[in-house]
Amino acid sequence: MSERTPLLHYRLSTSVNESGDHGPNPGSSVEANQALARRRPQSQPQKLSTFFGVVIPTLLSMFSVVVFLRIGFVVGQCGLYQTVAMLLVAYFIISMTVLSVCAISTNGALDAGGAYYMISRALGPEFGGSIGLMFFLANVCGSALYVLGLVEAMLATFGAVEDTATHGIAYEVMPTGYWWSLLYGTAILLLCLLVCLVGAHIYAKATFLIFLVVMLVLGTIFVSFFAVGPRVVALPPSAAGNSTSPTSANFTGFKLDTLMGNLQADYTVDYTTGVMMSFATVFAVMFNGCTGIMAGSNMSGDLKSPSASIPRGTITAVIFTFITYILLSVMVACSCDRLLLQRDYSFLRDINVWRPFVTIGVYSSTLSAAMSNLIGASRILYALARDDLFGKVLSPAKRTSGSGNPWVSVLISWFLVQLVLFSGKLNTIASIVTIFFLLVYAAVDLACLALEWASAPNFRPTFRYFTWHTCVFGIVGCAVMMFLINAIYASASIAFMLLLLLVIHYLSPTSSWGYISQALIFHQVRKYLLMLDVRKDHVKFWRPQVLLMISNPRSSVGLITFINDIKKSGLYVLGHVQIGDLDVLPSDPLQSQYDSWLSLVDHLNIKAFVNLTLASSVRHGVQHLLFISGLGGMRPNTLVLGFYDDHPPQDSLHDILFMSGSSSDGLGPSQDPEDFQALPLHFPALRNINTGGAKSLDAQEYVSVVADAVKMLKNVALARGFGAFERDGCVKVGRGGVFVDVWPVNLLRPDSSSYVDTCSLFLLQMACILTMTRAWGKAKLRLFLCVEEGRSLKGAKQKLGLLLRELRMKADIHTITWDKQVELHWQRQSHRPAKEDQVGGEDDCDYANSYHSNTTRLSNDYLQAVNRLILDQPHTPPAVRFLYLPRPPADTGRYRSYLEQLELLTRDLGPTLLIHGVTPVITTDL
């Protein structure tokens, strides 16, 4: 019915401290270890060998009552051919799991905890905790099953003695009835409780005695086939009460005719239940006798050498039980006629040299199973409590006695078993228990498969007779058996496991065991990154991959969240440059900062990587990041910088930490104050301009960074006015709606009003991407087309509208005449301005070296007029503006004036992105 889990005794060693940390303490000194050793009892419990610790528990778990009561049933229904085939299939399935158990158990030090320890340390706390709890429940129900099974066996023998003369009940040695059965079960369970409370060593001795008894009974069964002559065996009455049913059958001894009659299948109605048998139902019953393979691994805490004992002992037990089942099947088929096998499941008792032998064997194996499941459940519960997977709910189960026996866990397990006993018959629970155990087996196979597929260098088991194919076969075999036993219960068990997994995921603390998911993700990401060929890039599938440079996150929260919206599932990297020289530093100062940055990413709920670098200047640091950020085809193609101005920075991160509530759409950062108490956001304080706090770079170097990015064929965006930006407030739809304004014309070159160059189209693409995101889905695009009065306003608008339709973009087009602003520009061109009136005071003779010569001739009056033109539009103010960013001048001496022009152009505009695109990103092709 279920696996009888043997003792899961936890050894108290220096690798297990009171806080539940299972790893060794590298900082402990030799003196501390010696002092700890002096405090221990002088007489340590003796560790178990392979035979006593693995072979005996596994043999007893796999034999159970099937060897005594179900071998004849299987052969009688299926015939010898199908019986052998069933055994081969069943043992193939469990052998695949045995290989996985052996592989995991030989991969480093194995602590106590058995299957739960293997699964949790390989697959993580969520999977391990859910499977561990189901394993615990399966052992609790299994213990109750075997207690009630023992009660039924005792009542069948001593409950009612039939008077052969009158065919009535002569007397009752043991009274029968529900409450009497409950009383007997409670007494047997109390006996098991006393053994488990005294300690696991008493249990180990009792197991050895039971093993001797079972082996003696098994020996008498084999001898009886040869020693007992042919005889007629009386058949028990049928459950259907059919008076015409045969009352006797023959034990013929070894005869060829008997063997020939038992070769083929002959499925009939089960005389105990009245249910018609089939291959699936018989296979499910027989498979229960093949479970129990975890018994040896569950003894890992009490073994002298777990890594050596578990593979040898488990494989030895599996081979021994397989040979025993095959020999018994052949002998039964050769000596018992079909009627005897189909109508008397206890026929081995009737043909034994001494009838009570088989009864003693049934009692012994069943009592062993009950104790094994009880002590196994208590150890699993103790392991779950010690790992703190369910918080304070299981904290009382951590208590142990002076010898390390978890007596509270034993009492809790005993109480739950007692509750299950009240249900009386457990035929339905028996199937659920078996399915739970099969889930555990499948989870062990999955753990081994994950370790193998992750290709982690530290996965080096000394047992190498396995591959990922054996793990897959084990998983598939266990899944097939689960649904073969009961499809409804199997589906419900899987759903229950997934529910537990989600609960533990949200409740359990972060563990230090390592997460196999991270290793698998790394393996898959590396494989797909190699497949991501940059030579196959196409403009149809272009997406922004952004490197956002941040001086101090305290003043950049708004910009960080905004760029997260505009990345459109692309790469997003937060970059930071710290000025310093590693030659004069004792260690890398950046390593200690990563935790703060990653905590910031988690807190803001953004999908970004963090890349920090140490350089002699900000410019060199940005160059480093542009060169080395990303891998393969995932490299930044767009650089975003905050704008260089004299506005004092605001600590928006400090403001967020003291806010309450949460984002209404679930896209923003968590606002629960309790979430920030443990956040390691250790960022330096913002510079104070009143106290002379200097910037880390000057205007010349800032523009040089922009020029470097353009030379490296990176798109550039300068973000101004995002210091106090709050997306939730901007995207809140009011009466006028939410708007994103786009000015696709180079406002610094009024003589060039083209809006179809690469930079303008890039500007349109970025604005369109913003409105495609969930948070900005209700925002509307507004395009402002600047034209002169001499041109046709209607024609320009129609031409731009046609372009937008081809590009599948929705936007409201607004044409604006800017003759007055342009006149200011041409006046300066025709009349050379005084030196003091020019931005930066450039001389006309130096214009030839600039990228666009007339860019340097722009006057303050023109720039201020264009700025007022943008501000004075009679429309609802936009949430953000997108402006054309001209390329920096080729003459580095013009960098400061270039930056001053941008400052005048964007003054008081609110959140604004100045964008310069260098790569084509839009296509009209399908």
Stockholm file with secondary structure:
# STOCKHOLM 1.0

chainA/1-926         MSERTPLLHYRLSTSVNESGDHGPNPGSSVEANQALARRRPQSQPQKLSTFFGVVIPTLLSMFSVVVFLRIGFVVGQCGLYQTVAMLLVAYFIISMTVLSVCAISTNGALDAGGAYYMISRALGPEFGGSIGLMFFLANVCGSALYVLGLVEAMLATFGAVEDTATHGIAYEVMPTGYWWSLLYGTAILLLCLLVCLVGAHIYAKATFLIFLVVMLVLGTIFVSFFAVGPRVVALPPSAAGNSTSPTSANFTGFKLDTLMGNLQADYTVDYTTGVMMSFATVFAVMFNGCTGIMAGSNMSGDLKSPSASIPRGTITAVIFTFITYILLSVMVACSCDRLLLQRDYSFLRDINVWRPFVTIGVYSSTLSAAMSNLIGASRILYALARDDLFGKVLSPAKRTSGSGNPWVSVLISWFLVQLVLFSGKLNTIASIVTIFFLLVYAAVDLACLALEWASAPNFRPTFRYFTWHTCVFGIVGCAVMMFLINAIYASASIAFMLLLLLVIHYLSPTSSWGYISQALIFHQVRKYLLMLDVRKDHVKFWRPQVLLMISNPRSSVGLITFINDIKKSGLYVLGHVQIGDLDVLPSDPLQSQYDSWLSLVDHLNIKAFVNLTLASSVRHGVQHLLFISGLGGMRPNTLVLGFYDDHPPQDSLHDILFMSGSSSDGLGPSQDPEDFQALPLHFPALRNINTGGAKSLDAQEYVSVVADAVKMLKNVALARGFGAFERDGCVKVGRGGVFVDVWPVNLLRPDSSSYVDTCSLFLLQMACILTMTRAWGKAKLRLFLCVEEGRSLKGAKQKLGLLLRELRMKADIHTITWDKQVELHWQRQSHRPAKEDQVGGEDDCDYANSYHSNTTRLSNDYLQAVNRLILDQPHTPPAVRFLYLPRPPADTGRYRSYLEQLELLTRDLGPTLLIHGVTPVITTDL
#=GR chainA/1-926 SS CCCCCCCCCCCCCTTSCTTCCCSCCTTCCHHHHHHHHHHSCSSCCCCBCHIIIIIHHHHHHHHTTHHHHTHHHHHHHHHHHHHHHHHHHHHHHHHHHHHHHHHHHTSSCCCSCHHHHHHHHHHCHHHHHHHHHHHHHHHHHHHHHHHHHHHHHHHHHHTCEEETTTTEEEECSSCCSHHHHHHHHHHHHHHHHHHHHHCHHHHHHHHHHHHHHHHHHHHHHHHHHHHSCCEEEECCCCTTCCTTSCCEEEECCSCHHHHHHTSSCCCCBCTTTCCBCCHHHHHHHHHHTTCCTTTTGGGGGGBSCHHHHHHHHHHHHHHHHHHHHHHHHHHHHHHBCHHHHHHCTTHHHHTSSSTHHHHHHHHHHHHHHHHHHHHHHHHHHHHHHHTTTTGGGGGGGGCCCTTSCCHHHHHHHHHHHHHHHTTCCCHHHHHHHHHHHHHHHHHHHHHHHHHHHHTCTTCCCSCCCCCHHHHHHHHHHHHHHHHHHCHHHHHHHHHHHHHHHHHHHHHSCCCSSCCHHHHHHHHHHHHHHHHCCGGGCCGGGCCCCEEEECSCGGGCHHHHHHHHHHTTTSCEEEEEEEECCGGGSSSCTTGGGHHHHHHHHHHHTCCCEEEEEEESSHHHHHHHHHHHSSBTTBCCCEEEEECCCCCCCCCHHHHHHTCCSCCTTSCSCCCCGGGGTTCCCCCCCCCCGGGTCCCSSCHHHHHHHHHHHHHTTCEEEEEESCTTCCHHHHSSCCSSCEEEEEECSCTTCTTCCCSCSHHHHHHHHHHHHHHHSSTTTTEEEEEEEEECTTSCHHHHHHHHHHHHHHTTCCCEEEEEECHHHHHHHHHHHHSCCCGGGBTTCCCGGGGGGSSSGGGGGCBHHHHHHHHHHHHTCSSCCCSEEEEECCCCCSSGGGHHHHHHHHHHHTTTCCSEEEEECCSCCCCCCC
#=GC SS_cons         CCCCCCCCCCCCCTTSCTTCCCSCCTTCCHHHHHHHHHHSCSSCCCCBCHIIIIIHHHHHHHHTTHHHHTHHHHHHHHHHHHHHHHHHHHHHHHHHHHHHHHHHHTSSCCCSCHHHHHHHHHHCHHHHHHHHHHHHHHHHHHHHHHHHHHHHHHHHHHTCEEETTTTEEEECSSCCSHHHHHHHHHHHHHHHHHHHHHCHHHHHHHHHHHHHHHHHHHHHHHHHHHHSCCEEEECCCCTTCCTTSCCEEEECCSCHHHHHHTSSCCCCBCTTTCCBCCHHHHHHHHHHTTCCTTTTGGGGGGBSCHHHHHHHHHHHHHHHHHHHHHHHHHHHHHHBCHHHHHHCTTHHHHTSSSTHHHHHHHHHHHHHHHHHHHHHHHHHHHHHHHTTTTGGGGGGGGCCCTTSCCHHHHHHHHHHHHHHHTTCCCHHHHHHHHHHHHHHHHHHHHHHHHHHHHTCTTCCCSCCCCCHHHHHHHHHHHHHHHHHHCHHHHHHHHHHHHHHHHHHHHHSCCCSSCCHHHHHHHHHHHHHHHHCCGGGCCGGGCCCCEEEECSCGGGCHHHHHHHHHHTTTSCEEEEEEEECCGGGSSSCTTGGGHHHHHHHHHHHTCCCEEEEEEESSHHHHHHHHHHHSSBTTBCCCEEEEECCCCCCCCCHHHHHHTCCSCCTTSCSCCCCGGGGTTCCCCCCCCCCGGGTCCCSSCHHHHHHHHHHHHHTTCEEEEEESCTTCCHHHHSSCCSSCEEEEEECSCTTCTTCCCSCSHHHHHHHHHHHHHHHSSTTTTEEEEEEEEECTTSCHHHHHHHHHHHHHHTTCCCEEEEEECHHHHHHHHHHHHSCCCGGGBTTCCCGGGGGGSSSGGGGGCBHHHHHHHHHHHHTCSSCCCSEEEEECCCCCSSGGGHHHHHHHHHHHTTTCCSEEEEECCSCCCCCCC
//
